[in-house]
Every structure is written in C-alpha cells, then in structure tokens.
C-alpha cells in the first residue's frame, strides 16, 4: 500500500481539489498518491460514504473533506 492513499469517487470536486494540492507535495518527496474509488468497495462505501475525500497516511485517516497541512506533516513525520 502507498504511504498516501486517497479515497475518492467519480465526479467529486473536493476530491479533485485535494488531489491537485497533494500530488505536487508528494512528488517533492518521491511519493505518489494512490487513489481508490469508494464506490468500488461496499465496505469502503459504508465506512466513508459522504465523508470523502479521505486521505490516509500509512493507513491512518488524517483528513476528511479538506487537506489539513499541519496534520499531514505531523502524520508524515511520525511515519519516518
């Protein structure tokens, strides 16, 4: 699993915005962002449904809806 995982869905404007912010940051660190559609998995759809986008760092959810840069940096540094 990627260190950065984004749960998203087709047509989600917030998801697209978060991804646009996150990709350059990840690229600077030699990372990529794995994107999964919650609608492809009934368990994920029940768990996250309308909370998307959800960003996970090392398997831990750290952002719902909008990117919290402070939380991202804290989680990123904690995993090093």
PyMOL Python script that loads the backbone (N, CA, C, O; Angstrom):
from pymol import cmd

cmd.read_pdbstr("""\
ATOM      1  N   UNK A   1       0.839  -1.177   0.000  1.00  0.00           N
ATOM      2  CA  UNK A   1       0.000   0.000   0.000  1.00  0.00           C
ATOM      3  C   UNK A   1       0.886   1.243   0.000  1.00  0.00           C
ATOM      4  O   UNK A   1       1.938   1.280   0.638  1.00  0.00           O
ATOM      5  N   UNK A   2       0.440   2.241  -0.721  1.00  0.00           N
ATOM      6  CA  UNK A   2       1.137   3.516  -0.765  1.00  0.00           C
ATOM      7  C   UNK A   2       1.065   4.199   0.598  1.00  0.00           C
ATOM      8  O   UNK A   2       0.119   3.993   1.358  1.00  0.00           O
ATOM      9  N   UNK A   3       2.055   4.997   0.890  1.00  0.00           N
ATOM     10  CA  UNK A   3       2.003   5.790   2.129  1.00  0.00           C
ATOM     11  C   UNK A   3       0.862   6.781   2.082  1.00  0.00           C
ATOM     12  O   UNK A   3       0.302   7.132   3.121  1.00  0.00           O
ATOM     13  N   UNK A   4       0.504   7.242   0.880  1.00  0.00           N
ATOM     14  CA  UNK A   4      -0.571   8.217   0.700  1.00  0.00           C
ATOM     15  C   UNK A   4      -1.699   7.570  -0.089  1.00  0.00           C
ATOM     16  O   UNK A   4      -1.525   7.185  -1.246  1.00  0.00           O
ATOM     17  N   UNK A   5      -2.839   7.458   0.542  1.00  0.00           N
ATOM     18  CA  UNK A   5      -3.994   6.826  -0.085  1.00  0.00           C
ATOM     19  C   UNK A   5      -5.172   7.777   0.020  1.00  0.00           C
ATOM     20  O   UNK A   5      -5.503   8.245   1.109  1.00  0.00           O
ATOM     21  N   UNK A   6      -5.803   8.061  -1.104  1.00  0.00           N
ATOM     22  CA  UNK A   6      -6.951   8.958  -1.135  1.00  0.00           C
ATOM     23  C   UNK A   6      -8.184   8.176  -1.549  1.00  0.00           C
ATOM     24  O   UNK A   6      -8.233   7.604  -2.637  1.00  0.00           O
ATOM     25  N   UNK A   7      -9.180   8.157  -0.670  1.00  0.00           N
ATOM     26  CA  UNK A   7     -10.481   7.592  -1.022  1.00  0.00           C
ATOM     27  C   UNK A   7     -11.298   8.694  -1.662  1.00  0.00           C
ATOM     28  O   UNK A   7     -11.445   9.785  -1.112  1.00  0.00           O
ATOM     29  N   UNK A   8     -11.822   8.389  -2.823  1.00  0.00           N
ATOM     30  CA  UNK A   8     -12.464   9.382  -3.661  1.00  0.00           C
ATOM     31  C   UNK A   8     -13.677   8.757  -4.335  1.00  0.00           C
ATOM     32  O   UNK A   8     -14.036   7.612  -4.060  1.00  0.00           O
ATOM     33  N   UNK A   9     -14.297   9.520  -5.212  1.00  0.00           N
ATOM     34  CA  UNK A   9     -15.328   8.962  -6.090  1.00  0.00           C
ATOM     35  C   UNK A   9     -15.414   9.822  -7.345  1.00  0.00           C
ATOM     36  O   UNK A   9     -15.050  10.998  -7.342  1.00  0.00           O
ATOM     37  N   UNK A  10     -15.892   9.220  -8.391  1.00  0.00           N
ATOM     38  CA  UNK A  10     -16.065   9.893  -9.678  1.00  0.00           C
ATOM     39  C   UNK A  10     -16.931  11.140  -9.499  1.00  0.00           C
ATOM     40  O   UNK A  10     -17.987  11.090  -8.868  1.00  0.00           O
ATOM     41  N   UNK A  11     -16.469  12.255 -10.060  1.00  0.00           N
ATOM     42  CA  UNK A  11     -17.253  13.479 -10.044  1.00  0.00           C
ATOM     43  C   UNK A  11     -17.192  14.265  -8.743  1.00  0.00           C
ATOM     44  O   UNK A  11     -17.966  15.206  -8.566  1.00  0.00           O
ATOM     45  N   UNK A  12     -16.310  13.915  -7.841  1.00  0.00           N
ATOM     46  CA  UNK A  12     -16.197  14.600  -6.544  1.00  0.00           C
ATOM     47  C   UNK A  12     -15.249  15.795  -6.681  1.00  0.00           C
ATOM     48  O   UNK A  12     -14.037  15.622  -6.807  1.00  0.00           O
ATOM     49  N   UNK A  13     -15.801  16.983  -6.657  1.00  0.00           N
ATOM     50  CA  UNK A  13     -14.997  18.191  -6.798  1.00  0.00           C
ATOM     51  C   UNK A  13     -13.996  18.374  -5.671  1.00  0.00           C
ATOM     52  O   UNK A  13     -12.851  18.753  -5.916  1.00  0.00           O
ATOM     53  N   UNK A  14     -14.416  18.107  -4.430  1.00  0.00           N
ATOM     54  CA  UNK A  14     -13.492  18.220  -3.296  1.00  0.00           C
ATOM     55  C   UNK A  14     -12.328  17.242  -3.437  1.00  0.00           C
ATOM     56  O   UNK A  14     -11.187  17.556  -3.099  1.00  0.00           O
ATOM     57  N   UNK A  15     -12.640  16.057  -3.942  1.00  0.00           N
ATOM     58  CA  UNK A  15     -11.597  15.040  -4.139  1.00  0.00           C
ATOM     59  C   UNK A  15     -10.567  15.530  -5.152  1.00  0.00           C
ATOM     60  O   UNK A  15      -9.362  15.379  -4.947  1.00  0.00           O
ATOM     61  N   UNK A  16     -11.048  16.115  -6.238  1.00  0.00           N
ATOM     62  CA  UNK A  16     -10.145  16.624  -7.274  1.00  0.00           C
ATOM     63  C   UNK A  16      -9.276  17.751  -6.732  1.00  0.00           C
ATOM     64  O   UNK A  16      -8.082  17.813  -7.025  1.00  0.00           O
ATOM     65  N   UNK A  17      -9.878  18.652  -5.934  1.00  0.00           N
ATOM     66  CA  UNK A  17      -9.117  19.755  -5.346  1.00  0.00           C
ATOM     67  C   UNK A  17      -8.023  19.234  -4.416  1.00  0.00           C
ATOM     68  O   UNK A  17      -6.878  19.678  -4.490  1.00  0.00           O
ATOM     69  N   UNK A  18      -8.375  18.301  -3.547  1.00  0.00           N
ATOM     70  CA  UNK A  18      -7.398  17.756  -2.610  1.00  0.00           C
ATOM     71  C   UNK A  18      -6.261  17.081  -3.362  1.00  0.00           C
ATOM     72  O   UNK A  18      -5.094  17.241  -3.007  1.00  0.00           O
ATOM     73  N   UNK A  19      -6.599  16.335  -4.388  1.00  0.00           N
ATOM     74  CA  UNK A  19      -5.581  15.639  -5.174  1.00  0.00           C
ATOM     75  C   UNK A  19      -4.641  16.636  -5.861  1.00  0.00           C
ATOM     76  O   UNK A  19      -3.429  16.420  -5.905  1.00  0.00           O
ATOM     77  N   UNK A  20      -5.194  17.714  -6.388  1.00  0.00           N
ATOM     78  CA  UNK A  20      -4.366  18.735  -7.041  1.00  0.00           C
ATOM     79  C   UNK A  20      -3.391  19.386  -6.059  1.00  0.00           C
ATOM     80  O   UNK A  20      -2.273  19.736  -6.437  1.00  0.00           O
ATOM     81  N   UNK A  21      -3.803  19.547  -4.815  1.00  0.00           N
ATOM     82  CA  UNK A  21      -2.915  20.104  -3.794  1.00  0.00           C
ATOM     83  C   UNK A  21      -1.862  19.091  -3.370  1.00  0.00           C
ATOM     84  O   UNK A  21      -0.700  19.440  -3.159  1.00  0.00           O
ATOM     85  N   UNK A  22      -2.270  17.854  -3.249  1.00  0.00           N
ATOM     86  CA  UNK A  22      -1.430  16.822  -2.661  1.00  0.00           C
ATOM     87  C   UNK A  22      -0.358  16.276  -3.600  1.00  0.00           C
ATOM     88  O   UNK A  22       0.756  15.990  -3.160  1.00  0.00           O
ATOM     89  N   UNK A  23      -0.670  16.131  -4.864  1.00  0.00           N
ATOM     90  CA  UNK A  23       0.258  15.490  -5.809  1.00  0.00           C
ATOM     91  C   UNK A  23       1.611  16.197  -5.878  1.00  0.00           C
ATOM     92  O   UNK A  23       2.638  15.522  -5.811  1.00  0.00           O
ATOM     93  N   UNK A  24       1.662  17.526  -6.009  1.00  0.00           N
ATOM     94  CA  UNK A  24       2.998  18.161  -6.055  1.00  0.00           C
ATOM     95  C   UNK A  24       3.784  17.970  -4.763  1.00  0.00           C
ATOM     96  O   UNK A  24       4.997  17.763  -4.800  1.00  0.00           O
ATOM     97  N   UNK A  25       3.103  18.038  -3.619  1.00  0.00           N
ATOM     98  CA  UNK A  25       3.758  17.837  -2.324  1.00  0.00           C
ATOM     99  C   UNK A  25       4.354  16.433  -2.256  1.00  0.00           C
ATOM    100  O   UNK A  25       5.497  16.255  -1.835  1.00  0.00           O
ATOM    101  N   UNK A  26       3.569  15.439  -2.672  1.00  0.00           N
ATOM    102  CA  UNK A  26       4.028  14.053  -2.658  1.00  0.00           C
ATOM    103  C   UNK A  26       5.207  13.863  -3.616  1.00  0.00           C
ATOM    104  O   UNK A  26       6.185  13.194  -3.281  1.00  0.00           O
ATOM    105  N   UNK A  27       5.108  14.452  -4.802  1.00  0.00           N
ATOM    106  CA  UNK A  27       6.171  14.313  -5.800  1.00  0.00           C
ATOM    107  C   UNK A  27       7.497  14.873  -5.295  1.00  0.00           C
ATOM    108  O   UNK A  27       8.557  14.319  -5.588  1.00  0.00           O
ATOM    109  N   UNK A  28       7.445  15.965  -4.538  1.00  0.00           N
ATOM    110  CA  UNK A  28       8.668  16.542  -3.962  1.00  0.00           C
ATOM    111  C   UNK A  28       9.350  15.565  -3.013  1.00  0.00           C
ATOM    112  O   UNK A  28      10.555  15.662  -2.780  1.00  0.00           O
ATOM    113  N   UNK A  29       8.593  14.636  -2.471  1.00  0.00           N
ATOM    114  CA  UNK A  29       9.113  13.654  -1.526  1.00  0.00           C
ATOM    115  C   UNK A  29       9.341  12.293  -2.166  1.00  0.00           C
ATOM    116  O   UNK A  29       9.625  11.313  -1.478  1.00  0.00           O
ATOM    117  N   UNK A  30       9.214  12.241  -3.498  1.00  0.00           N
ATOM    118  CA  UNK A  30       9.431  10.987  -4.209  1.00  0.00           C
ATOM    119  C   UNK A  30       8.315   9.985  -4.017  1.00  0.00           C
ATOM    120  O   UNK A  30       8.519   8.784  -4.194  1.00  0.00           O
ATOM    121  N   UNK A  31       7.142  10.464  -3.658  1.00  0.00           N
ATOM    122  CA  UNK A  31       5.985   9.604  -3.414  1.00  0.00           C
ATOM    123  C   UNK A  31       4.921   9.835  -4.470  1.00  0.00           C
ATOM    124  O   UNK A  31       4.949  10.824  -5.202  1.00  0.00           O
ATOM    125  N   UNK A  32       3.994   8.912  -4.531  1.00  0.00           N
ATOM    126  CA  UNK A  32       2.820   9.093  -5.372  1.00  0.00           C
ATOM    127  C   UNK A  32       1.591   8.946  -4.482  1.00  0.00           C
ATOM    128  O   UNK A  32       1.684   8.507  -3.336  1.00  0.00           O
ATOM    129  N   UNK A  33       0.460   9.315  -5.023  1.00  0.00           N
ATOM    130  CA  UNK A  33      -0.798   9.213  -4.291  1.00  0.00           C
ATOM    131  C   UNK A  33      -1.629   8.123  -4.944  1.00  0.00           C
ATOM    132  O   UNK A  33      -1.963   8.201  -6.126  1.00  0.00           O
ATOM    133  N   UNK A  34      -1.955   7.116  -4.166  1.00  0.00           N
ATOM    134  CA  UNK A  34      -2.839   6.063  -4.656  1.00  0.00           C
ATOM    135  C   UNK A  34      -4.274   6.544  -4.455  1.00  0.00           C
ATOM    136  O   UNK A  34      -4.629   7.016  -3.375  1.00  0.00           O
ATOM    137  N   UNK A  35      -5.093   6.425  -5.492  1.00  0.00           N
ATOM    138  CA  UNK A  35      -6.490   6.861  -5.413  1.00  0.00           C
ATOM    139  C   UNK A  35      -7.385   5.653  -5.580  1.00  0.00           C
ATOM    140  O   UNK A  35      -7.231   4.877  -6.524  1.00  0.00           O
ATOM    141  N   UNK A  36      -8.329   5.496  -4.653  1.00  0.00           N
ATOM    142  CA  UNK A  36      -9.302   4.404  -4.739  1.00  0.00           C
ATOM    143  C   UNK A  36     -10.708   4.987  -4.696  1.00  0.00           C
ATOM    144  O   UNK A  36     -11.000   5.894  -3.917  1.00  0.00           O
ATOM    145  N   UNK A  37     -11.562   4.452  -5.540  1.00  0.00           N
ATOM    146  CA  UNK A  37     -12.961   4.872  -5.585  1.00  0.00           C
ATOM    147  C   UNK A  37     -13.738   4.107  -4.524  1.00  0.00           C
ATOM    148  O   UNK A  37     -13.784   2.877  -4.557  1.00  0.00           O
ATOM    149  N   UNK A  38     -14.354   4.827  -3.574  1.00  0.00           N
ATOM    150  CA  UNK A  38     -15.094   4.160  -2.500  1.00  0.00           C
ATOM    151  C   UNK A  38     -16.287   3.380  -3.031  1.00  0.00           C
ATOM    152  O   UNK A  38     -16.738   2.424  -2.401  1.00  0.00           O
ATOM    153  N   UNK A  39     -16.796   3.784  -4.184  1.00  0.00           N
ATOM    154  CA  UNK A  39     -17.970   3.111  -4.748  1.00  0.00           C
ATOM    155  C   UNK A  39     -17.638   1.730  -5.305  1.00  0.00           C
ATOM    156  O   UNK A  39     -18.542   0.953  -5.614  1.00  0.00           O
ATOM    157  N   UNK A  40     -16.347   1.418  -5.435  1.00  0.00           N
ATOM    158  CA  UNK A  40     -15.931   0.105  -5.930  1.00  0.00           C
ATOM    159  C   UNK A  40     -15.911  -0.963  -4.833  1.00  0.00           C
ATOM    160  O   UNK A  40     -15.753  -2.149  -5.122  1.00  0.00           O
ATOM    161  N   UNK A  41     -16.072  -0.542  -3.581  1.00  0.00           N
ATOM    162  CA  UNK A  41     -15.979  -1.473  -2.462  1.00  0.00           C
ATOM    163  C   UNK A  41     -17.105  -1.170  -1.472  1.00  0.00           C
ATOM    164  O   UNK A  41     -17.117  -0.097  -0.867  1.00  0.00           O
ATOM    165  N   UNK A  42     -18.051  -2.098  -1.297  1.00  0.00           N
ATOM    166  CA  UNK A  42     -19.191  -1.835  -0.412  1.00  0.00           C
ATOM    167  C   UNK A  42     -18.797  -1.484   1.023  1.00  0.00           C
ATOM    168  O   UNK A  42     -19.480  -0.693   1.674  1.00  0.00           O
ATOM    169  N   UNK A  43     -17.718  -2.057   1.514  1.00  0.00           N
ATOM    170  CA  UNK A  43     -17.276  -1.752   2.884  1.00  0.00           C
ATOM    171  C   UNK A  43     -16.777  -0.316   2.972  1.00  0.00           C
ATOM    172  O   UNK A  43     -17.127   0.414   3.899  1.00  0.00           O
ATOM    173  N   UNK A  44     -15.960   0.085   2.005  1.00  0.00           N
ATOM    174  CA  UNK A  44     -15.466   1.462   1.991  1.00  0.00           C
ATOM    175  C   UNK A  44     -16.606   2.451   1.790  1.00  0.00           C
ATOM    176  O   UNK A  44     -16.623   3.522   2.396  1.00  0.00           O
ATOM    177  N   UNK A  45     -17.548   2.088   0.942  1.00  0.00           N
ATOM    178  CA  UNK A  45     -18.691   2.967   0.686  1.00  0.00           C
ATOM    179  C   UNK A  45     -19.488   3.192   1.966  1.00  0.00           C
ATOM    180  O   UNK A  45     -19.901   4.318   2.245  1.00  0.00           O
ATOM    181  N   UNK A  46     -19.713   2.130   2.752  1.00  0.00           N
ATOM    182  CA  UNK A  46     -20.425   2.267   4.034  1.00  0.00           C
ATOM    183  C   UNK A  46     -19.590   3.069   5.031  1.00  0.00           C
ATOM    184  O   UNK A  46     -20.117   3.926   5.739  1.00  0.00           O
ATOM    185  N   UNK A  47     -18.298   2.790   5.083  1.00  0.00           N
ATOM    186  CA  UNK A  47     -17.428   3.432   6.073  1.00  0.00           C
ATOM    187  C   UNK A  47     -17.257   4.923   5.797  1.00  0.00           C
ATOM    188  O   UNK A  47     -17.339   5.739   6.714  1.00  0.00           O
ATOM    189  N   UNK A  48     -17.020   5.278   4.535  1.00  0.00           N
ATOM    190  CA  UNK A  48     -16.676   6.666   4.224  1.00  0.00           C
ATOM    191  C   UNK A  48     -17.775   7.430   3.485  1.00  0.00           C
ATOM    192  O   UNK A  48     -17.813   8.659   3.547  1.00  0.00           O
ATOM    193  N   UNK A  49     -18.661   6.730   2.793  1.00  0.00           N
ATOM    194  CA  UNK A  49     -19.805   7.336   2.117  1.00  0.00           C
ATOM    195  C   UNK A  49     -19.669   8.781   1.715  1.00  0.00           C
ATOM    196  O   UNK A  49     -19.033   9.095   0.709  1.00  0.00           O
ATOM    197  N   UNK A  50     -20.269   9.672   2.501  1.00  0.00           N
ATOM    198  CA  UNK A  50     -20.281  11.098   2.187  1.00  0.00           C
ATOM    199  C   UNK A  50     -19.118  11.862   2.826  1.00  0.00           C
ATOM    200  O   UNK A  50     -19.050  13.084   2.700  1.00  0.00           O
ATOM    201  N   UNK A  51     -18.218  11.176   3.497  1.00  0.00           N
ATOM    202  CA  UNK A  51     -17.081  11.835   4.155  1.00  0.00           C
ATOM    203  C   UNK A  51     -15.934  12.121   3.196  1.00  0.00           C
ATOM    204  O   UNK A  51     -14.956  12.761   3.581  1.00  0.00           O
ATOM    205  N   UNK A  52     -16.035  11.663   1.974  1.00  0.00           N
ATOM    206  CA  UNK A  52     -14.922  11.789   1.046  1.00  0.00           C
ATOM    207  C   UNK A  52     -14.690  13.243   0.663  1.00  0.00           C
ATOM    208  O   UNK A  52     -15.615  14.052   0.735  1.00  0.00           O
ATOM    209  N   UNK A  53     -13.501  13.581   0.268  1.00  0.00           N
ATOM    210  CA  UNK A  53     -12.323  12.737   0.203  1.00  0.00           C
ATOM    211  C   UNK A  53     -11.774  12.415   1.587  1.00  0.00           C
ATOM    212  O   UNK A  53     -11.914  13.187   2.535  1.00  0.00           O
ATOM    213  N   UNK A  54     -11.153  11.261   1.666  1.00  0.00           N
ATOM    214  CA  UNK A  54     -10.484  10.841   2.897  1.00  0.00           C
ATOM    215  C   UNK A  54      -9.038  10.529   2.527  1.00  0.00           C
ATOM    216  O   UNK A  54      -8.770   9.730   1.629  1.00  0.00           O
ATOM    217  N   UNK A  55      -8.122  11.167   3.227  1.00  0.00           N
ATOM    218  CA  UNK A  55      -6.704  10.933   2.989  1.00  0.00           C
ATOM    219  C   UNK A  55      -6.143  10.104   4.127  1.00  0.00           C
ATOM    220  O   UNK A  55      -6.320  10.437   5.298  1.00  0.00           O
ATOM    221  N   UNK A  56      -5.460   9.010   3.770  1.00  0.00           N
ATOM    222  CA  UNK A  56      -4.790   8.171   4.748  1.00  0.00           C
ATOM    223  C   UNK A  56      -3.286   8.272   4.527  1.00  0.00           C
ATOM    224  O   UNK A  56      -2.806   8.269   3.393  1.00  0.00           O
ATOM    225  N   UNK A  57      -2.560   8.363   5.626  1.00  0.00           N
ATOM    226  CA  UNK A  57      -1.096   8.313   5.596  1.00  0.00           C
ATOM    227  C   UNK A  57      -0.701   7.082   6.395  1.00  0.00           C
ATOM    228  O   UNK A  57      -1.016   6.961   7.579  1.00  0.00           O
ATOM    229  N   UNK A  58      -0.017   6.186   5.736  1.00  0.00           N
ATOM    230  CA  UNK A  58       0.393   4.921   6.374  1.00  0.00           C
ATOM    231  C   UNK A  58      -0.792   4.199   7.006  1.00  0.00           C
ATOM    232  O   UNK A  58      -0.676   3.618   8.084  1.00  0.00           O
ATOM    233  N   UNK A  59      -1.944   4.245   6.315  1.00  0.00           N
ATOM    234  CA  UNK A  59      -3.125   3.520   6.760  1.00  0.00           C
ATOM    235  C   UNK A  59      -3.992   4.241   7.776  1.00  0.00           C
ATOM    236  O   UNK A  59      -5.050   3.734   8.147  1.00  0.00           O
ATOM    237  N   UNK A  60      -3.566   5.419   8.238  1.00  0.00           N
ATOM    238  CA  UNK A  60      -4.333   6.175   9.227  1.00  0.00           C
ATOM    239  C   UNK A  60      -5.041   7.349   8.568  1.00  0.00           C
ATOM    240  O   UNK A  60      -4.399   8.154   7.894  1.00  0.00           O
ATOM    241  N   UNK A  61      -6.363   7.460   8.752  1.00  0.00           N
ATOM    242  CA  UNK A  61      -7.074   8.609   8.185  1.00  0.00           C
ATOM    243  C   UNK A  61      -6.627   9.899   8.874  1.00  0.00           C
ATOM    244  O   UNK A  61      -6.627   9.996  10.102  1.00  0.00           O
ATOM    245  N   UNK A  62      -6.247  10.886   8.060  1.00  0.00           N
ATOM    246  CA  UNK A  62      -5.788  12.155   8.645  1.00  0.00           C
ATOM    247  C   UNK A  62      -6.552  13.357   8.122  1.00  0.00           C
ATOM    248  O   UNK A  62      -6.434  14.442   8.691  1.00  0.00           O
ATOM    249  N   UNK A  63      -7.332  13.203   7.056  1.00  0.00           N
ATOM    250  CA  UNK A  63      -8.078  14.341   6.521  1.00  0.00           C
ATOM    251  C   UNK A  63      -9.387  13.855   5.901  1.00  0.00           C
ATOM    252  O   UNK A  63      -9.432  12.858   5.182  1.00  0.00           O
ATOM    253  N   UNK A  64     -10.438  14.594   6.207  1.00  0.00           N
ATOM    254  CA  UNK A  64     -11.760  14.344   5.638  1.00  0.00           C
ATOM    255  C   UNK A  64     -12.233  15.653   5.008  1.00  0.00           C
ATOM    256  O   UNK A  64     -12.300  16.682   5.681  1.00  0.00           O
ATOM    257  N   UNK A  65     -12.556  15.611   3.732  1.00  0.00           N
ATOM    258  CA  UNK A  65     -13.095  16.801   3.069  1.00  0.00           C
ATOM    259  C   UNK A  65     -12.044  17.758   2.557  1.00  0.00           C
ATOM    260  O   UNK A  65     -11.989  18.034   1.358  1.00  0.00           O
ATOM    261  N   UNK A  66     -11.215  18.265   3.435  1.00  0.00           N
ATOM    262  CA  UNK A  66     -10.186  19.236   3.052  1.00  0.00           C
ATOM    263  C   UNK A  66      -8.843  18.807   3.624  1.00  0.00           C
ATOM    264  O   UNK A  66      -8.767  18.125   4.646  1.00  0.00           O
ATOM    265  N   UNK A  67      -7.803  19.220   2.948  1.00  0.00           N
ATOM    266  CA  UNK A  67      -6.455  18.878   3.372  1.00  0.00           C
ATOM    267  C   UNK A  67      -6.026  19.779   4.525  1.00  0.00           C
ATOM    268  O   UNK A  67      -6.069  21.004   4.414  1.00  0.00           O
ATOM    269  N   UNK A  68      -5.618  19.173   5.617  1.00  0.00           N
ATOM    270  CA  UNK A  68      -5.085  19.879   6.777  1.00  0.00           C
ATOM    271  C   UNK A  68      -3.572  19.696   6.716  1.00  0.00           C
ATOM    272  O   UNK A  68      -3.048  18.640   7.070  1.00  0.00           O
ATOM    273  N   UNK A  69      -2.876  20.739   6.260  1.00  0.00           N
ATOM    274  CA  UNK A  69      -1.434  20.633   6.048  1.00  0.00           C
ATOM    275  C   UNK A  69      -0.689  20.295   7.326  1.00  0.00           C
ATOM    276  O   UNK A  69       0.256  19.506   7.299  1.00  0.00           O
ATOM    277  N   UNK A  70      -1.095  20.871   8.433  1.00  0.00           N
ATOM    278  CA  UNK A  70      -0.412  20.583   9.707  1.00  0.00           C
ATOM    279  C   UNK A  70      -0.549  19.104  10.076  1.00  0.00           C
ATOM    280  O   UNK A  70       0.419  18.470  10.495  1.00  0.00           O
ATOM    281  N   UNK A  71      -1.741  18.571   9.918  1.00  0.00           N
ATOM    282  CA  UNK A  71      -1.967  17.160  10.239  1.00  0.00           C
ATOM    283  C   UNK A  71      -1.202  16.248   9.268  1.00  0.00           C
ATOM    284  O   UNK A  71      -0.653  15.225   9.676  1.00  0.00           O
ATOM    285  N   UNK A  72      -1.170  16.620   8.002  1.00  0.00           N
ATOM    286  CA  UNK A  72      -0.421  15.838   7.015  1.00  0.00           C
ATOM    287  C   UNK A  72       1.061  15.795   7.391  1.00  0.00           C
ATOM    288  O   UNK A  72       1.669  14.725   7.400  1.00  0.00           O
ATOM    289  N   UNK A  73       1.626  16.932   7.693  1.00  0.00           N
ATOM    290  CA  UNK A  73       3.055  16.987   8.040  1.00  0.00           C
ATOM    291  C   UNK A  73       3.332  16.198   9.320  1.00  0.00           C
ATOM    292  O   UNK A  73       4.342  15.500   9.406  1.00  0.00           O
ATOM    293  N   UNK A  74       2.444  16.301  10.320  1.00  0.00           N
ATOM    294  CA  UNK A  74       2.623  15.562  11.560  1.00  0.00           C
ATOM    295  C   UNK A  74       2.610  14.060  11.303  1.00  0.00           C
ATOM    296  O   UNK A  74       3.484  13.335  11.780  1.00  0.00           O
ATOM    297  N   UNK A  75       1.611  13.591  10.542  1.00  0.00           N
ATOM    298  CA  UNK A  75       1.494  12.173  10.239  1.00  0.00           C
ATOM    299  C   UNK A  75       2.668  11.692   9.387  1.00  0.00           C
ATOM    300  O   UNK A  75       3.188  10.596   9.594  1.00  0.00           O
ATOM    301  N   UNK A  76       3.072  12.508   8.445  1.00  0.00           N
ATOM    302  CA  UNK A  76       4.181  12.139   7.564  1.00  0.00           C
ATOM    303  C   UNK A  76       5.463  11.965   8.371  1.00  0.00           C
ATOM    304  O   UNK A  76       6.180  10.978   8.205  1.00  0.00           O
ATOM    305  N   UNK A  77       5.746  12.923   9.242  1.00  0.00           N
ATOM    306  CA  UNK A  77       6.975  12.869  10.045  1.00  0.00           C
ATOM    307  C   UNK A  77       6.923  11.747  11.072  1.00  0.00           C
ATOM    308  O   UNK A  77       7.958  11.167  11.402  1.00  0.00           O
ATOM    309  N   UNK A  78       5.749  11.436  11.577  1.00  0.00           N
ATOM    310  CA  UNK A  78       5.609  10.358  12.556  1.00  0.00           C
ATOM    311  C   UNK A  78       5.932   8.992  11.942  1.00  0.00           C
ATOM    312  O   UNK A  78       6.372   8.076  12.637  1.00  0.00           O
ATOM    313  N   UNK A  79       5.707   8.871  10.630  1.00  0.00           N
ATOM    314  CA  UNK A  79       5.954   7.602   9.949  1.00  0.00           C
ATOM    315  C   UNK A  79       7.381   7.408   9.477  1.00  0.00           C
ATOM    316  O   UNK A  79       7.688   6.395   8.848  1.00  0.00           O
ATOM    317  N   UNK A  80       8.229   8.323   9.757  1.00  0.00           N
ATOM    318  CA  UNK A  80       9.629   8.250   9.290  1.00  0.00           C
ATOM    319  C   UNK A  80      10.497   7.578  10.301  1.00  0.00           C
ATOM    320  O   UNK A  80      11.698   7.428  10.081  1.00  0.00           O
TER     321      UNK A  80
END
""", "prot")
cmd.dss("prot")
cmd.show_as("cartoon", "prot")
cmd.util.cbc("prot")
cmd.orient("prot")
